Amino acid sequence: MKVRLMGSPDVVREWAQRLEEQLGVTGREYPMRGGGGIRWYADVDDRVAEKAAKEEADDE
């Protein structure tokens, strides 16, 4: 699974940190073309994402 976040640096970095903690992924950060924000990309193993989604559903 490919994950891309785009937006203001503070919000993107907060979400990226959550994903890194929950899924154990390491993303890459780049400036937005034209300025005004950042882009963050990560690859997530489908099995890890599926397990996290099931755990989240079980908690609800």
N, CA and C of each residue as an Amber inpcrd file, in Angstrom:
protein
   180
   0.8470000  -1.1560000   0.0000000   0.0000000   0.0000000   0.0000000
   0.9010000   1.2290000   0.0000000   0.5300000   2.2100000  -0.7950000
   1.2590000   3.4810000  -0.8370000   0.4420000   4.5220000  -0.0700000
   1.1150000   5.2730000   0.7750000   0.4580000   6.3220000   1.5530000
   1.1070000   7.6510000   1.1980000   0.2720000   8.6460000   0.9150000
   0.7790000   9.9910000   0.6330000  -0.0340000  10.9770000   1.4650000
   0.6770000  11.8280000   2.1850000   0.0600000  12.9250000   2.9250000
   0.5680000  14.2220000   2.3200000  -0.3170000  15.1950000   2.1920000
   0.0720000  16.5010000   1.6730000  -0.6320000  17.5710000   2.4890000
   0.0970000  18.6490000   2.8010000  -0.5330000  19.7450000   3.5140000
   0.4670000  20.5460000   4.3210000  -0.0640000  21.2150000   5.3410000
   0.7980000  22.0590000   6.1650000   1.7440000  21.1710000   6.9720000
   2.9760000  21.6130000   7.1490000   3.9840000  20.7740000   7.7960000
   3.5870000  20.2320000   9.1690000   2.9850000  21.0520000  10.0050000
   2.6650000  20.5830000  11.3500000   1.6330000  19.4590000  11.3270000
   0.6170000  19.5640000  10.5000000  -0.4270000  18.5350000  10.4290000
   0.1140000  17.2630000   9.7870000   0.8360000  17.3960000   8.6920000
   1.3930000  16.2270000   8.0100000   2.3540000  15.4880000   8.9300000
   3.2010000  16.2000000   9.6280000   4.1680000  15.5500000  10.5170000
   3.4750000  14.8440000  11.6830000   2.3950000  15.4130000  12.1880000
   1.6590000  14.7540000  13.2770000   1.0410000  13.4430000  12.7900000
   0.3960000  13.4670000  11.6250000  -0.1930000  12.2420000  11.0630000
   0.8840000  11.2380000  10.7060000   1.9940000  11.7010000  10.1580000
   3.0950000  10.8060000   9.8020000   3.6280000  10.1040000  11.0520000
   3.7440000  10.8310000  12.1400000   4.2250000  10.2370000  13.3870000
   3.2640000   9.1490000  13.8610000   1.9700000   9.3980000  13.7630000
   0.9810000   8.3870000  14.1630000   1.1140000   7.1280000  13.3150000
   1.2510000   7.3120000  12.0150000   1.3890000   6.1580000  11.1250000
   2.6830000   5.4020000  11.3970000   3.7510000   6.1400000  11.6540000
   5.0260000   5.4960000  11.9540000   4.9320000   4.6770000  13.2300000
   4.2540000   5.2160000  14.2450000   4.1130000   4.5030000  15.5150000
   3.1930000   3.2950000  15.3770000   2.0520000   3.4560000  14.7050000
   1.0700000   2.3730000  14.5920000   1.4860000   1.2810000  13.6310000
   2.1020000   1.6500000  12.5220000   2.3830000   0.6830000  11.4700000
   3.8580000   0.3410000  11.3370000   4.7060000   1.0460000  12.0560000
   6.1350000   0.7660000  11.9980000   6.7710000   1.0980000  10.6610000
   6.2450000   2.1060000   9.9870000   6.7910000   2.4980000   8.6900000
   7.6710000   3.7340000   8.8520000   8.5480000   3.9190000   7.9070000
   9.3610000   5.1260000   7.8510000   9.0570000   5.8230000   6.5370000
   8.5780000   7.0390000   6.6260000   8.2210000   7.7780000   5.4240000
   9.3150000   8.7310000   4.9940000   9.0690000   9.3320000   3.8540000
   9.9910000  10.3290000   3.2990000   9.2420000  11.6410000   3.1170000
   9.8870000  12.7240000   3.4740000   9.2630000  14.0450000   3.4240000
   9.9210000  14.8940000   2.3420000   9.0890000  15.5960000   1.5900000
   9.5650000  16.4750000   0.5160000   8.7790000  17.7770000   0.5580000
   9.3830000  18.8810000   0.1190000   8.6170000  20.1310000   0.0190000
   7.5890000  20.0300000  -1.1110000   6.4890000  20.7360000  -0.9490000
   5.4760000  20.7940000  -2.0100000   6.0340000  21.5850000  -3.1790000
   5.7020000  21.1550000  -4.3540000   6.0740000  21.9340000  -5.5380000
   5.3160000  23.2540000  -5.4870000   5.9970000  24.3410000  -5.6570000
   5.3500000  25.6360000  -5.5800000   5.3010000  26.1970000  -4.1710000
   5.7780000  25.4300000  -3.1890000   5.8210000  25.9190000  -1.8090000
   4.5080000  25.7820000  -1.0830000   4.5300000  26.1420000   0.1800000
   3.3200000  26.1790000   0.9800000   2.9770000  24.9200000   1.7360000
   3.8220000  23.9430000   1.7550000   3.5170000  22.7310000   2.4900000
   4.5450000  21.6480000   2.2210000   4.2250000  20.4400000   2.6890000
   5.1070000  19.3030000   2.4680000   4.3010000  18.1120000   1.9710000
   5.0360000  17.1540000   1.4050000   4.4720000  15.8690000   0.9990000
   5.2080000  14.8070000   1.8090000   4.5030000  13.7570000   2.2020000
   5.1010000  12.6590000   2.9500000   4.6330000  11.3660000   2.3060000
   5.5590000  10.4800000   2.0100000   5.2570000   9.2180000   1.3410000
   5.7690000   8.0560000   2.1840000   5.0010000   6.9620000   2.1930000
   5.4420000   5.7430000   2.8720000   4.8580000   4.5330000   2.1510000
   5.5820000   3.4270000   2.2240000   5.0930000   2.1410000   1.7480000
   4.7100000   1.3220000   2.9710000   3.5060000   0.7600000   2.9430000
   3.0150000  -0.0450000   4.0530000   2.7010000  -1.4350000   3.5270000
   3.2140000  -2.4530000   4.2080000   2.8970000  -3.8310000   3.8550000
   1.3860000  -4.0350000   4.0250000   0.7430000  -4.6020000   3.0200000
  -0.7100000  -4.7940000   3.0650000  -1.1500000  -5.6010000   4.2810000
  -0.3690000  -6.5950000   4.6690000  -0.7320000  -7.4250000   5.8230000
  -0.6930000  -6.6210000   7.1130000   0.2710000  -5.7230000   7.2240000
   0.3720000  -4.8660000   8.4150000  -0.8190000  -3.9090000   8.4660000
  -1.1580000  -3.3260000   7.3260000  -2.3020000  -2.4030000   7.2700000
  -3.6000000  -3.1290000   7.5970000  -3.7680000  -4.3430000   7.0720000
  -4.9820000  -5.1190000   7.3390000  -5.0960000  -5.4530000   8.8260000
  -3.9930000  -5.8620000   9.4380000  -3.9950000  -6.1780000  10.8660000
  -4.3580000  -4.9550000  11.7010000  -3.7860000  -3.7990000  11.3620000
  -4.0870000  -2.5660000  12.0910000  -5.5520000  -2.1800000  11.9460000
  -6.1080000  -2.3490000  10.7480000  -7.5110000  -2.0190000  10.5210000
  -8.4130000  -2.9360000  11.3330000  -8.0870000  -4.2300000  11.3910000
  -8.8930000  -5.1750000  12.1830000  -8.8210000  -4.8510000  13.6620000
  -7.6250000  -4.5040000  14.1470000  -7.4830000  -4.1410000  15.5550000
  -8.2900000  -2.8930000  15.8760000  -8.2880000  -1.9230000  14.9700000
  -9.0620000  -0.6930000  15.1600000 -10.5560000  -0.9960000  15.1990000
 -11.0110000  -1.8750000  14.3140000 -12.4400000  -2.2490000  14.2960000
 -12.8360000  -2.9910000  15.5560000 -11.9510000  -3.8290000  16.0740000
 -12.2380000  -4.5760000  17.3030000 -12.3470000  -3.6680000  18.5090000
 -11.6130000  -2.5420000  18.4830000 -11.6450000  -1.5900000  19.5930000
 -12.9370000  -0.7730000  19.6190000 -13.6370000  -0.7230000  18.5080000
 -14.8530000   0.1120000  18.4390000 -16.0560000  -0.5990000  18.9400000
